[in-house]
Amino acid sequence: MKQGKICLPDYEGGSIVNLMSSIAQSFGAKIVYPPLRLLPSEELKKSRNIALIILDGIGFEYLNKKSNKYFLKQNLEHKITSVFPPTTTSAIPTFLTGTAPQQHAFTGWFTYLKEIGVVSKILPFSARIGGPPFSKYGFNINEAFNQKSFSEKIKAKSFLISPKELTNSDFTILTSKDSKVLGYKSLKGFFRKIKKAVKSKEKNKRKYIYAYWPGFDSLSHEYGVGSKKTEEHFEEIDKRLKEFVESIKNTDTTILITSDHGFINASKNKEISLKDHPKLKDCLTLPLCGEARTAYCYVHPSKAMEFEKYIKTKLNKFCYLYKSEELIKKNFFGLYTPNPKLFDRIGDYALLFKEDYIIDNGLDIKKKKKEKFIIGHHGGISKEEMYVPLIILKTPATFK
């Protein structure tokens, strides 16, 4: 749904959460969120195989502007919303659990874990400043993430296809229960693994295949959306995807292609630095958490009024200010009863950045090499970040 220039998730039936509900229902599982309006579970039940392909970072607005010469654009018919914030850290747990951030409580790349008193890089499950995963110190990820995996909920033979370097991560192990995990090292290998899963012999059992490709996202962060490198990579994805779909004809498969978020490009002169706002920084009890486009602020109680006044007078042009609990009440993170952990992970206030503004994280660590400016960003409330494509292909496919 839209609120002026603010683009929010449509959890009532138009988001990636609802997509997962449609898939779950087609496999005999009951999920609290309603199914996707445009994809009834009865339609999916007709297919022996359901393959969900996540192309990280390819947003609807980006894809919709592409030439019709591309296979992805030729088959683009639907747009849905991501979750809030629209970022890998919040959306991928949604794909892997079938729940919204309201329930899984993964709310941004930098997440404060009250359980151990540390600001983390939540998906690697390690400290913000680096080091080994917390599991090496005896802290179990189950204590931070208390949702069942999607594969545990459905009645199907499940496959999870992920970059090889991530297959043994704490997060992958937790969210791949009851799944056969297949790792890959290249884009060619990615589609080869999906094909292997589709064509595997499973007697009297339908198959669900989840496949994740991060390459476009990585290049967009470093070089920006629309750069030569990202465009070349998009063309490679498009070519290999078409070849893959052709290769699995007559396998009774529905292929669902979507993404976790879209992108905007930022520039250095649109970055708000806390070094330029020492009075604001003095109000904080932790460095900013979340994302550069959605920042969670942990504010000293005695300085709450000072903090609010500063944002409203000095930064009002650049961001919206919310009390964090207000975001929960307004259903930014999802519907229904929130995970109790959610309240601790979104701070006291949230700054949602307008246009293409971003903010640094306020963490003062001197590094040997100067950190490179990140051009591509997501996690904000623009249509470019929030809307993702949904492409539905049924084999045999019709090629244009």
RODO-197634 format. One line per 5 residues: number of its first residue (from 1); for each residue x, y, z of N, C-alpha, C. Coordinates in steps of 0.2 Angstrom, whole numbers, plus 5000, padded with zeros to 4 digits. Layout:
% RODO-197634
NUM	X,Y,Z,X,Y,Z,X,Y,Z ~ ...
***
This chain:
% RODO-197634
1	5004,4994,5000,5000,5000,5000,5004,5006,5000 ~ 5001,5012,4998,5005,5018,4998,5003,5023,5003 ~ 5007,5027,5006,5005,5033,5010,5009,5039,5007 ~ 5006,5042,5003,5010,5048,4999,5015,5045,4996 ~ 5021,5047,4997,5028,5044,4994,5030,5038,4998
6	5027,5036,5003,5029,5030,5007,5026,5024,5004 ~ 5030,5019,5002,5028,5013,4999,5029,5008,5005 ~ 5023,5005,5007,5023,5000,5012,5021,4993,5010 ~ 5023,4987,5013,5021,4981,5011,5013,4980,5012 ~ 5011,4975,5007,5004,4974,5007,5003,4967,5010
11	5003,4966,5017,5003,4960,5020,4996,4956,5020 ~ 4991,4960,5017,4984,4957,5017,4983,4952,5011 ~ 4988,4952,5006,4988,4948,5001,4992,4950,4995 ~ 4997,4954,4995,5000,4956,4990,5008,4957,4991 ~ 5010,4953,4995,5018,4953,4997,5021,4946,4996
16	5027,4946,4997,5031,4940,4997,5029,4935,5003 ~ 5026,4938,5008,5024,4934,5014,5018,4930,5011 ~ 5013,4933,5008,5007,4930,5005,5009,4925,4999 ~ 5014,4926,4996,5017,4921,4991,5019,4915,4994 ~ 5022,4916,5000,5024,4910,5004,5018,4906,5006
21	5013,4910,5008,5007,4906,5011,5003,4902,5005 ~ 5003,4905,4999,5000,4902,4993,5004,4895,4992 ~ 5011,4895,4992,5015,4889,4991,5014,4884,4997 ~ 5013,4887,5003,5012,4882,5009,5006,4879,5008 ~ 5000,4883,5007,4994,4880,5006,4994,4874,5001
26	4997,4875,4995,4997,4870,4990,5001,4864,4992 ~ 5005,4864,4998,5008,4858,5000,5005,4856,5007 ~ 4999,4858,5008,4995,4856,5014,4996,4859,5020 ~ 5000,4865,5020,5001,4868,5027,4997,4874,5028 ~ 4996,4875,5034,4992,4881,5036,4997,4887,5039
31	4996,4892,5035,5000,4898,5037,4996,4904,5039 ~ 4997,4908,5044,4993,4913,5047,4991,4918,5042 ~ 4996,4920,5038,4995,4925,5033,4991,4923,5027 ~ 4986,4927,5024,4982,4925,5019,4986,4924,5012 ~ 4984,4920,5008,4988,4918,5002,4988,4924,4997
36	4992,4924,4992,4993,4929,4987,4987,4930,4983 ~ 4984,4936,4982,4978,4937,4979,4978,4934,4972 ~ 4984,4935,4968,4984,4933,4961,4987,4926,4960 ~ 4988,4922,4965,4991,4916,4965,4987,4911,4970 ~ 4981,4909,4968,4978,4904,4973,4982,4897,4973
41	4982,4895,4979,4985,4888,4980,4983,4883,4976 ~ 4976,4883,4974,4974,4878,4970,4977,4877,4963 ~ 4980,4883,4961,4983,4883,4954,4990,4879,4955 ~ 4993,4881,4961,5000,4878,4962,4999,4870,4963 ~ 4994,4868,4966,4993,4861,4968,4993,4857,4961
46	4992,4860,4956,4992,4856,4949,4999,4854,4947 ~ 5004,4857,4950,5011,4855,4948,5014,4851,4952 ~ 5018,4846,4949,5022,4841,4954,5027,4845,4957 ~ 5030,4850,4954,5036,4853,4957,5035,4861,4957 ~ 5037,4864,4963,5037,4871,4963,5044,4873,4964
51	5046,4877,4960,5053,4880,4960,5053,4888,4962 ~ 5055,4890,4967,5055,4897,4969,5062,4899,4968 ~ 5063,4904,4963,5070,4907,4962,5070,4914,4964 ~ 5075,4915,4969,5076,4922,4971,5082,4925,4968 ~ 5081,4930,4964,5086,4934,4961,5087,4941,4965
56	5092,4940,4970,5093,4945,4975,5094,4952,4971 ~ 5090,4957,4973,5091,4964,4971,5088,4966,4965 ~ 5085,4962,4961,5081,4964,4955,5074,4966,4956 ~ 5073,4972,4957,5067,4975,4959,5062,4975,4953 ~ 5056,4976,4954,5051,4977,4949,5052,4983,4945
61	5053,4989,4948,5054,4995,4944,5060,4995,4939 ~ 5065,4991,4941,5071,4990,4937,5070,4986,4931 ~ 5066,4980,4933,5065,4975,4927,5060,4978,4923 ~ 5055,4982,4925,5050,4984,4921,5052,4989,4916 ~ 5058,4992,4917,5061,4997,4912,5065,4994,4907
66	5066,4987,4908,5071,4984,4903,5067,4983,4896 ~ 5071,4982,4891,5069,4980,4884,5065,4974,4884 ~ 5060,4973,4880,5056,4967,4879,5061,4961,4875 ~ 5067,4963,4874,5071,4958,4871,5073,4953,4876 ~ 5072,4955,4883,5074,4950,4888,5069,4945,4890
71	5071,4939,4891,5066,4934,4893,5062,4936,4900 ~ 5066,4938,4905,5063,4940,4911,5057,4946,4910 ~ 5059,4951,4906,5054,4956,4904,5048,4953,4900 ~ 5049,4949,4896,5044,4946,4891,5039,4943,4896 ~ 5041,4940,4901,5037,4936,4906,5035,4940,4912
76	5036,4946,4912,5034,4950,4918,5027,4952,4918 ~ 5023,4950,4922,5016,4952,4922,5014,4954,4929 ~ 5017,4953,4934,5015,4955,4941,5020,4958,4945 ~ 5018,4963,4950,5022,4965,4955,5019,4964,4962 ~ 5023,4963,4966,5021,4962,4973,5026,4966,4978
81	5024,4967,4984,5029,4970,4989,5033,4965,4992 ~ 5039,4968,4994,5043,4965,4999,5040,4965,5006 ~ 5045,4965,5011,5043,4966,5018,5046,4973,5020 ~ 5045,4975,5026,5049,4980,5029,5053,4978,5034 ~ 5060,4981,5034,5062,4985,5028,5064,4980,5022
86	5063,4983,5016,5065,4978,5010,5072,4977,5010 ~ 5075,4972,5013,5082,4971,5013,5083,4963,5014 ~ 5088,4961,5012,5090,4954,5012,5089,4951,5019 ~ 5091,4954,5024,5091,4952,5030,5084,4951,5033 ~ 5079,4954,5031,5072,4953,5033,5068,4949,5028
91	5070,4950,5021,5066,4946,5016,5068,4939,5016 ~ 5074,4937,5016,5076,4930,5015,5073,4926,5021 ~ 5074,4928,5027,5070,4924,5033,5063,4923,5032 ~ 5060,4928,5028,5053,4927,5026,5052,4922,5021 ~ 5056,4921,5016,5056,4916,5011,5057,4909,5015
96	5061,4909,5020,5063,4903,5023,5059,4901,5029 ~ 5054,4905,5031,5050,4903,5036,5043,4904,5035 ~ 5041,4908,5030,5034,4909,5028,5031,4914,5033 ~ 5035,4918,5037,5033,4923,5041,5036,4930,5040 ~ 5032,4935,5042,5035,4942,5041,5040,4944,5047
101	5043,4949,5046,5048,4952,5051,5044,4952,5058 ~ 5038,4954,5058,5034,4954,5064,5035,4948,5068 ~ 5035,4942,5065,5036,4936,5068,5043,4933,5069 ~ 5047,4934,5063,5054,4931,5064,5059,4936,5067 ~ 5058,4943,5067,5061,4948,5071,5068,4949,5068
106	5070,4948,5062,5076,4950,5058,5075,4956,5055 ~ 5077,4962,5057,5075,4968,5055,5080,4972,5052 ~ 5086,4970,5050,5091,4974,5047,5098,4970,5048 ~ 5102,4972,5043,5109,4969,5043,5112,4970,5050 ~ 5112,4976,5053,5115,4977,5060,5109,4976,5065
111	5109,4971,5069,5104,4970,5074,5107,4969,5081 ~ 5104,4973,5085,5106,4972,5092,5102,4966,5095 ~ 5107,4961,5098,5104,4955,5101,5105,4956,5109 ~ 5099,4957,5112,5099,4958,5119,5101,4952,5123 ~ 5100,4946,5119,5102,4940,5122,5109,4939,5125
116	5113,4943,5121,5120,4943,5122,5123,4950,5123 ~ 5119,4955,5122,5122,4962,5123,5127,4964,5118 ~ 5125,4961,5111,5130,4963,5106,5126,4965,5100 ~ 5129,4970,5096,5126,4972,5090,5129,4967,5085 ~ 5125,4964,5081,5127,4959,5076,5127,4960,5069
121	5130,4957,5065,5129,4956,5058,5124,4950,5058 ~ 5118,4950,5057,5113,4945,5060,5113,4939,5055 ~ 5114,4939,5049,5114,4933,5045,5120,4929,5046 ~ 5126,4932,5046,5132,4929,5047,5132,4926,5054 ~ 5128,4929,5058,5127,4928,5066,5134,4929,5069
126	5137,4935,5068,5143,4937,5071,5143,4944,5073 ~ 5148,4946,5077,5149,4953,5079,5149,4958,5074 ~ 5147,4964,5075,5147,4969,5070,5154,4971,5068 ~ 5159,4970,5073,5166,4972,5071,5170,4967,5068 ~ 5166,4961,5067,5170,4955,5064,5171,4950,5069
131	5174,4944,5067,5176,4939,5071,5171,4933,5069 ~ 5173,4927,5073,5169,4921,5071,5162,4921,5073 ~ 5157,4917,5070,5150,4916,5072,5150,4915,5080 ~ 5144,4918,5082,5143,4917,5090,5143,4910,5092 ~ 5141,4905,5087,5140,4898,5089,5147,4896,5092
136	5153,4899,5089,5159,4897,5091,5160,4898,5099 ~ 5156,4903,5102,5157,4904,5109,5151,4901,5113 ~ 5148,4896,5109,5143,4893,5113,5136,4896,5113 ~ 5135,4901,5109,5128,4904,5109,5124,4901,5103 ~ 5119,4898,5104,5115,4894,5099,5110,4899,5095
141	5110,4899,5089,5106,4904,5085,5099,4903,5086 ~ 5097,4897,5089,5090,4896,5091,5087,4901,5096 ~ 5092,4903,5100,5090,4908,5105,5089,4915,5102 ~ 5091,4916,5096,5090,4922,5093,5084,4922,5087 ~ 5083,4916,5085,5079,4915,5079,5074,4909,5081
146	5068,4910,5083,5064,4905,5086,5058,4903,5081 ~ 5059,4903,5074,5054,4901,5070,5056,4894,5066 ~ 5051,4890,5065,5052,4884,5061,5054,4886,5054 ~ 5058,4882,5051,5059,4883,5044,5053,4881,5039 ~ 5052,4884,5034,5047,4883,5029,5046,4876,5027
151	5052,4873,5026,5052,4866,5024,5050,4861,5029 ~ 5050,4863,5035,5047,4859,5041,5040,4859,5041 ~ 5037,4864,5038,5030,4866,5038,5026,4862,5033 ~ 5029,4861,5027,5025,4858,5021,5026,4851,5020 ~ 5022,4848,5017,5022,4841,5015,5025,4840,5008
156	5031,4840,5008,5035,4839,5001,5042,4837,5002 ~ 5045,4835,4997,5052,4834,4997,5055,4841,4995 ~ 5059,4843,5000,5062,4850,4999,5069,4851,4998 ~ 5071,4855,4993,5078,4857,4992,5079,4864,4993 ~ 5085,4865,4996,5088,4872,4997,5094,4873,4993
161	5094,4878,4988,5100,4879,4984,5103,4885,4985 ~ 5109,4885,4987,5113,4891,4990,5120,4891,4988 ~ 5123,4897,4988,5130,4898,4987,5134,4893,4992 ~ 5139,4889,4989,5142,4884,4993,5145,4887,4999 ~ 5148,4893,4999,5151,4896,5005,5146,4897,5011
166	5139,4897,5009,5134,4898,5014,5131,4892,5017 ~ 5132,4886,5014,5128,4880,5015,5129,4878,5022 ~ 5135,4879,5025,5136,4877,5032,5136,4882,5037 ~ 5133,4888,5035,5132,4893,5040,5127,4892,5045 ~ 5127,4895,5051,5122,4893,5056,5115,4895,5054
171	5114,4900,5050,5107,4902,5048,5105,4897,5042 ~ 5109,4895,5038,5107,4890,5033,5105,4883,5036 ~ 5109,4881,5041,5108,4875,5044,5101,4875,5048 ~ 5100,4881,5051,5093,4881,5055,5087,4882,5050 ~ 5088,4885,5044,5082,4886,5040,5082,4881,5035
176	5086,4876,5035,5085,4871,5029,5083,4864,5032 ~ 5081,4864,5038,5079,4858,5041,5074,4854,5037 ~ 5074,4848,5036,5070,4844,5031,5071,4845,5024 ~ 5077,4849,5022,5078,4850,5015,5085,4847,5014 ~ 5085,4845,5007,5092,4843,5005,5095,4849,5002
181	5101,4851,5005,5105,4857,5003,5110,4856,4997 ~ 5109,4860,4992,5114,4859,4987,5118,4866,4986 ~ 5124,4865,4986,5128,4871,4985,5131,4872,4978 ~ 5132,4878,4976,5135,4880,4969,5140,4885,4970 ~ 5144,4885,4964,5150,4890,4964,5149,4895,4959
186	5145,4894,4954,5144,4899,4948,5137,4899,4946 ~ 5135,4904,4942,5128,4905,4939,5126,4899,4935 ~ 5131,4896,4932,5130,4890,4928,5128,4884,4933 ~ 5132,4884,4938,5131,4879,4943,5124,4880,4947 ~ 5122,4886,4948,5116,4888,4951,5110,4884,4947
191	5110,4886,4941,5104,4883,4937,5105,4875,4936 ~ 5111,4873,4936,5112,4866,4935,5109,4862,4942 ~ 5110,4865,4947,5108,4862,4954,5100,4862,4954 ~ 5097,4868,4951,5090,4868,4951,5087,4862,4947 ~ 5090,4862,4941,5088,4857,4936,5089,4850,4939
196	5094,4849,4943,5095,4842,4946,5090,4841,4951 ~ 5088,4846,4955,5082,4845,4960,5076,4844,4956 ~ 5074,4847,4951,5068,4846,4947,5067,4839,4944 ~ 5073,4837,4942,5073,4830,4938,5074,4824,4943 ~ 5075,4826,4949,5077,4820,4954,5070,4816,4955
201	5071,4810,4956,5066,4805,4956,5063,4804,4964 ~ 5057,4806,4965,5054,4806,4972,5048,4802,4971 ~ 5047,4796,4973,5041,4792,4972,5035,4795,4976 ~ 5030,4796,4972,5024,4799,4975,5024,4805,4980 ~ 5029,4809,4978,5030,4815,4983,5031,4821,4978
206	5027,4826,4980,5029,4833,4976,5035,4836,4979 ~ 5038,4840,4975,5044,4843,4977,5044,4851,4977 ~ 5047,4854,4982,5048,4861,4983,5055,4863,4983 ~ 5057,4867,4978,5064,4869,4977,5065,4877,4978 ~ 5069,4879,4983,5070,4886,4985,5077,4887,4982
211	5078,4892,4978,5085,4893,4975,5087,4901,4975 ~ 5092,4902,4978,5094,4909,4979,5101,4911,4976 ~ 5100,4917,4972,5106,4919,4968,5108,4926,4970 ~ 5114,4928,4973,5115,4934,4976,5119,4939,4972 ~ 5121,4937,4966,5126,4940,4962,5124,4947,4960
216	5118,4948,4957,5116,4955,4955,5116,4960,4961 ~ 5114,4957,4967,5114,4962,4973,5121,4964,4975 ~ 5126,4959,4974,5133,4961,4976,5136,4966,4971 ~ 5135,4966,4965,5137,4970,4960,5134,4977,4961 ~ 5127,4977,4962,5123,4983,4963,5126,4987,4969
221	5127,4984,4974,5130,4988,4980,5137,4991,4978 ~ 5141,4987,4975,5148,4990,4973,5148,4995,4968 ~ 5144,4994,4962,5145,4998,4956,5138,5002,4955 ~ 5133,5000,4958,5127,5004,4957,5122,5001,4952 ~ 5116,5002,4952,5111,4999,4948,5112,5003,4941
226	5112,4999,4935,5113,5002,4929,5120,5003,4927 ~ 5125,5001,4931,5132,5001,4929,5133,4996,4924 ~ 5139,4996,4921,5141,4992,4915,5141,4984,4918 ~ 5144,4984,4924,5145,4977,4927,5138,4974,4929 ~ 5134,4978,4932,5127,4975,4934,5123,4973,4927
231	5123,4977,4922,5120,4976,4916,5122,4970,4913 ~ 5129,4969,4913,5132,4963,4910,5129,4957,4913 ~ 5129,4957,4920,5127,4952,4924,5120,4950,4923 ~ 5116,4955,4923,5109,4954,4921,5108,4950,4915 ~ 5111,4952,4910,5110,4949,4903,5113,4941,4904
236	5118,4940,4908,5120,4933,4909,5114,4929,4913 ~ 5112,4932,4918,5106,4929,4921,5100,4927,4917 ~ 5098,4932,4913,5093,4932,4908,5094,4926,4903 ~ 5100,4926,4900,5101,4921,4895,5101,4914,4899 ~ 5104,4913,4904,5105,4906,4907,5098,4904,4910
241	5094,4909,4912,5087,4907,4915,5083,4904,4909 ~ 5083,4907,4903,5079,4905,4898,5082,4898,4896 ~ 5088,4897,4895,5091,4890,4894,5089,4885,4899 ~ 5088,4887,4905,5086,4883,4911,5079,4881,4910 ~ 5075,4886,4908,5068,4884,4908,5066,4879,4902
246	5070,4881,4896,5069,4876,4891,5072,4869,4892 ~ 5076,4869,4897,5079,4862,4898,5075,4858,4903 ~ 5070,4861,4906,5066,4857,4910,5058,4856,4908 ~ 5058,4857,4901,5051,4856,4898,5048,4849,4900 ~ 5042,4849,4901,5039,4842,4902,5040,4839,4909
251	5042,4843,4913,5044,4841,4920,5038,4842,4925 ~ 5032,4845,4923,5027,4847,4927,5029,4852,4933 ~ 5032,4857,4931,5035,4862,4936,5032,4869,4935 ~ 5030,4872,4941,5029,4879,4941,5035,4883,4944 ~ 5037,4887,4940,5043,4891,4942,5041,4898,4944
256	5042,4900,4950,5041,4907,4953,5047,4911,4953 ~ 5048,4916,4950,5054,4920,4950,5052,4927,4953 ~ 5056,4929,4959,5055,4935,4962,5061,4937,4965 ~ 5061,4942,4970,5067,4945,4973,5065,4947,4980 ~ 5070,4949,4984,5069,4951,4991,5068,4959,4991
261	5071,4962,4986,5070,4970,4986,5073,4972,4980 ~ 5072,4979,4979,5075,4982,4973,5080,4987,4976 ~ 5083,4992,4972,5088,4996,4973,5087,5003,4972 ~ 5091,5007,4975,5092,5014,4973,5100,5015,4973 ~ 5102,5020,4969,5109,5022,4969,5109,5029,4974
266	5114,5029,4978,5116,5034,4982,5122,5038,4980 ~ 5123,5044,4982,5129,5048,4981,5132,5050,4987 ~ 5138,5051,4987,5142,5053,4993,5139,5060,4996 ~ 5137,5064,4992,5134,5070,4995,5127,5070,4997 ~ 5124,5064,4997,5118,5062,5000,5118,5058,5006
271	5124,5057,5009,5125,5053,5015,5126,5057,5021 ~ 5121,5056,5026,5122,5060,5032,5127,5056,5037 ~ 5132,5060,5039,5137,5057,5043,5136,5059,5050 ~ 5136,5055,5055,5135,5057,5062,5141,5061,5065 ~ 5146,5060,5061,5152,5065,5063,5150,5072,5063
276	5146,5074,5058,5143,5080,5057,5138,5082,5062 ~ 5136,5078,5066,5130,5079,5070,5132,5076,5077 ~ 5137,5079,5081,5139,5077,5087,5134,5077,5092 ~ 5129,5082,5092,5124,5082,5097,5119,5076,5097 ~ 5118,5074,5090,5113,5069,5089,5117,5062,5092
281	5123,5062,5090,5127,5056,5092,5127,5055,5100 ~ 5127,5061,5103,5128,5060,5110,5121,5058,5114 ~ 5116,5058,5110,5109,5055,5112,5109,5048,5112 ~ 5113,5045,5108,5113,5038,5107,5116,5033,5112 ~ 5114,5028,5114,5117,5023,5118,5121,5017,5115
286	5119,5017,5108,5122,5012,5104,5123,5015,5097 ~ 5128,5013,5093,5128,5015,5086,5122,5013,5083 ~ 5120,5017,5077,5114,5015,5074,5114,5008,5071 ~ 5108,5005,5072,5107,4998,5069,5103,4998,5063 ~ 5101,4993,5060,5097,4992,5054,5101,4993,5048
291	5099,4998,5044,5102,4999,5037,5103,5006,5036 ~ 5107,5008,5031,5108,5015,5029,5102,5018,5027 ~ 5097,5015,5025,5090,5018,5023,5085,5018,5028 ~ 5086,5013,5033,5081,5013,5039,5085,5012,5045 ~ 5086,5017,5049,5091,5016,5055,5087,5016,5061
296	5089,5011,5066,5086,5011,5072,5090,5014,5077 ~ 5087,5019,5081,5091,5023,5086,5089,5021,5093 ~ 5094,5019,5097,5094,5018,5104,5096,5024,5108 ~ 5091,5027,5111,5092,5034,5114,5091,5034,5121 ~ 5096,5037,5124,5096,5038,5132,5089,5041,5134
301	5086,5038,5139,5079,5041,5141,5079,5048,5142 ~ 5085,5050,5146,5085,5057,5148,5086,5062,5142 ~ 5088,5059,5136,5089,5064,5130,5084,5063,5125 ~ 5078,5059,5126,5073,5058,5121,5070,5064,5118 ~ 5069,5069,5122,5066,5075,5119,5071,5079,5115
306	5077,5079,5117,5082,5082,5114,5083,5079,5107 ~ 5083,5072,5107,5084,5069,5101,5078,5070,5096 ~ 5072,5070,5098,5067,5072,5094,5067,5079,5091 ~ 5069,5083,5095,5069,5090,5093,5075,5091,5088 ~ 5080,5088,5089,5086,5088,5084,5084,5085,5077
311	5081,5080,5077,5079,5077,5071,5074,5081,5067 ~ 5069,5084,5071,5064,5088,5068,5066,5094,5065 ~ 5072,5097,5068,5074,5104,5066,5080,5103,5061 ~ 5084,5098,5062,5090,5097,5058,5090,5092,5052 ~ 5086,5087,5053,5086,5082,5048,5079,5080,5045
316	5074,5085,5046,5068,5083,5044,5067,5083,5036 ~ 5072,5086,5033,5072,5086,5025,5074,5080,5023 ~ 5078,5076,5027,5081,5070,5024,5077,5063,5026 ~ 5074,5064,5032,5071,5057,5034,5064,5058,5038 ~ 5060,5053,5039,5054,5053,5043,5056,5050,5050
321	5054,5053,5055,5055,5050,5062,5049,5047,5064 ~ 5050,5041,5067,5045,5037,5070,5047,5034,5077 ~ 5043,5034,5082,5044,5030,5087,5044,5023,5085 ~ 5048,5019,5087,5049,5012,5084,5043,5008,5086 ~ 5040,5008,5091,5034,5004,5093,5028,5007,5088
326	5028,5013,5086,5023,5015,5081,5023,5011,5075 ~ 5029,5009,5073,5030,5005,5067,5026,4998,5067 ~ 5027,4996,5073,5024,4989,5075,5016,4990,5074 ~ 5014,4996,5078,5006,4997,5078,5004,4998,5071 ~ 5008,5001,5067,5005,5003,5060,5007,4997,5055
331	5009,4991,5058,5010,4985,5053,5015,4986,5048 ~ 5020,4990,5050,5026,4990,5045,5029,4983,5044 ~ 5030,4980,5050,5034,4974,5050,5029,4968,5048 ~ 5023,4968,5049,5018,4963,5047,5012,4963,5051 ~ 5008,4958,5051,5002,4958,5055,5002,4953,5061
336	4997,4953,5065,4996,4948,5070,5001,4949,5076 ~ 5001,4945,5081,5005,4946,5087,5013,4946,5085 ~ 5016,4951,5087,5023,4952,5086,5027,4947,5090 ~ 5033,4945,5088,5038,4941,5092,5040,4946,5097 ~ 5041,4944,5104,5043,4948,5109,5050,4951,5108
341	5054,4947,5104,5061,4950,5102,5061,4956,5098 ~ 5056,4957,5094,5055,4962,5089,5056,4969,5093 ~ 5053,4970,5099,5054,4976,5102,5061,4978,5104 ~ 5065,4973,5105,5072,4975,5107,5076,4976,5101 ~ 5074,4974,5095,5078,4975,5089,5077,4981,5085
346	5072,4985,5087,5071,4991,5083,5072,4997,5086 ~ 5075,4997,5092,5077,5003,5095,5071,5007,5098 ~ 5073,5013,5100,5067,5018,5103,5064,5022,5097 ~ 5068,5023,5092,5066,5027,5087,5068,5024,5080 ~ 5065,5026,5075,5067,5024,5068,5068,5030,5063
351	5073,5030,5060,5074,5035,5054,5073,5032,5048 ~ 5068,5034,5044,5067,5031,5037,5068,5037,5032 ~ 5073,5035,5028,5076,5041,5024,5072,5042,5017 ~ 5072,5048,5016,5068,5050,5010,5072,5050,5004 ~ 5069,5050,4998,5073,5051,4991,5078,5046,4991
356	5084,5048,4990,5090,5044,4989,5095,5045,4995 ~ 5093,5048,5001,5097,5049,5006,5099,5043,5010 ~ 5105,5043,5013,5107,5037,5017,5111,5040,5023 ~ 5112,5036,5028,5116,5038,5034,5121,5033,5036 ~ 5127,5035,5038,5132,5031,5041,5130,5028,5047
361	5133,5022,5049,5131,5019,5055,5134,5021,5062 ~ 5138,5026,5061,5140,5030,5068,5145,5025,5072 ~ 5148,5020,5069,5153,5016,5072,5160,5018,5071 ~ 5163,5021,5076,5170,5023,5075,5175,5018,5076 ~ 5177,5015,5070,5183,5010,5070,5188,5012,5065
366	5194,5013,5067,5199,5015,5062,5201,5009,5058 ~ 5201,5009,5052,5203,5003,5048,5209,5005,5044 ~ 5213,5000,5042,5219,5001,5039,5218,5004,5032 ~ 5213,5001,5028,5211,5004,5022,5205,5008,5022 ~ 5204,5014,5019,5198,5018,5019,5192,5014,5016
371	5187,5014,5019,5181,5010,5017,5178,5013,5011 ~ 5177,5009,5006,5174,5011,4999,5167,5013,5000 ~ 5165,5019,4997,5158,5021,4997,5154,5016,4993 ~ 5148,5014,4997,5143,5009,4994,5138,5013,4990 ~ 5138,5012,4983,5133,5016,4979,5126,5013,4979
376	5125,5006,4979,5118,5004,4979,5116,5002,4986 ~ 5109,5004,4987,5107,5004,4993,5099,5001,4993 ~ 5097,4998,4998,5090,4996,4999,5088,4996,5006 ~ 5082,4995,5008,5080,4995,5015,5075,5001,5016 ~ 5074,5005,5011,5070,5011,5012,5063,5010,5010
381	5059,5015,5009,5052,5015,5008,5050,5018,5001 ~ 5055,5018,4996,5053,5020,4990,5050,5014,4986 ~ 5047,5015,4980,5044,5010,4976,5050,5006,4973 ~ 5055,5009,4971,5061,5006,4968,5063,5000,4973 ~ 5063,5001,4980,5066,4996,4984,5060,4991,4986
386	5054,4994,4987,5049,4990,4990,5046,4985,4985 ~ 5045,4987,4979,5041,4982,4974,5046,4977,4971 ~ 5044,4971,4971,5048,4966,4967,5044,4962,4962 ~ 5047,4959,4957,5043,4956,4952,5041,4949,4954 ~ 5035,4947,4951,5033,4940,4951,5032,4937,4944
391	5036,4933,4942,5036,4929,4936,5033,4922,4937 ~ 5028,4920,4934,5026,4913,4935,5026,4910,4928 ~ 5030,4904,4928,5031,4900,4922,5029,4893,4923 ~ 5025,4890,4919,5024,4883,4919,5026,4879,4913 ~ 5030,4874,4915,5033,4870,4909,5027,4865,4907
396	5027,4865,4900,5032,4868,4895,5030,4875,4894 ~ 5035,4880,4894,5034,4887,4893,5033,4889,4886 ~ 5030,4894,4885,5029,4898,4879,5034,4903,4878 ~ 5039,4902,4873,5044,4907,4872,5042,4912,4867 ~ 5044,4918,4868,5043,4924,4863,5049,4926,4859
***
